[in-house]
């Protein structure tokens, strides 16, 4: 299994940083619930299918149980109703792709990260 080197998303100020940095490099936020086995399954599937060079995208991991206020701000700032688990792709300050539950897959995300044409 491939291991993704997630950056922890733990502070409210990081949300606006992500929006700003996404103008230079796409950012991915994975919202994980430690109380949900489906969340762990989705994370494992994502990591197992990951084939892109991590230098081409910034990857953030949000433990939404420990950081509920950050999760709420992510939903508000990017206009995507909260789900758990959930994956968001941020480009140029906006969410251009999102998936939740069993729709989360590396393949689905790679379509939007590959050349950026769909985003």
N, C-alpha and C positions, 0 to 999 in steps of 0.2 A: 504494500500500500504506500502511495506517495504521502508524504507529510507536508502539509501547508504550514508555512511560518506565519501564523496569524499575528497581527498587531492587536493588542487588547484595546477595545473601545470602552472606556470607563468614565470619561468626563464629558460633561455637556459641551465644553468648549471645542472638543474634537469634532463635533458634528459640523460646525461651520468651517473648521479646518479642512474636513473631508470635501465639503462643497467647493471650497476654494482650490484645493489641490487637484480636484477632478478635472480641472481645465487643462492640466498638463499630463495627467496620467489617470486612467479610469480607476475608480475605487469600488471595491466590493465589500459589502457589509453582510455578515452572516449572523442572524439573530438566533441565539440558541437558548433553549430552556433546559436547565438541569433536572427539571421535574418530568420531562417527557422523553420516553424512549424513542419516539419517532424523530425527535431532534437529533439524537445521537446517530440514528440510522441515516438520516439525511446528510449529516456531517461526514460520516464514513463514506457514503456514496460519492459525495463531492470530492473528497480527498483521493479516493481510489481512482476516479476518472480524470483527475487534474493532469493536464499535459503541457500547459502553457508555462513559459518562463515567468517566474514571479516578478522579474524586474520590469515587466510590461504592465503590471497592475499592482495596486496597493490593496492588501487584504486585511480586513478588520473583523474581529470576533467580538460579539457583544453577548455577554451573559445577561440576558434580560431579567432574570430573577434577582441578581445582585445589583443590577443597574437599571431598574424600571424607568427612572426619570430620563435616562439617556434613550432608552427604547421609545418612550413616548415622544421625545423630541425628534428622533429619526422619522417616526411616522408623520409628525406634523410638518417638519422641514421639507421632506421629500414627497409629501402628499400620497403616501401609500398606507392604507389601513393596516393596522398591526395584525400580524399572524405569527404563529410559532410552530415550527421553525420557519424562518423566512430569509431569503437571499435578495439583496438589492444591488444593482449595478448603477453607480453614479458617474455621470459624464457631464462636464460643463455645468456642474451645480444642480443637476436634476436627475431624478431616477428614470433611466431609459429602459430598464428591464427589472422585473421582480418575479419571484416564484415562491411558493410556500409548500409545505408538507412534502408529499411524494413527487411533486413537480420539480423539486430542486434536483438539478443534475449538472455535472460539469459540462456535458455536451450542450445542454440548453444555453448555459452561460457562454461557452466558447463561441457559439454562433455570433453573439453580440460583442465579444472581445476580439475575435479574429481580425477583422479588418475595419470594424466600426461602421460599416455601411448601414446596418440595420438600426443602429442607435442614432 
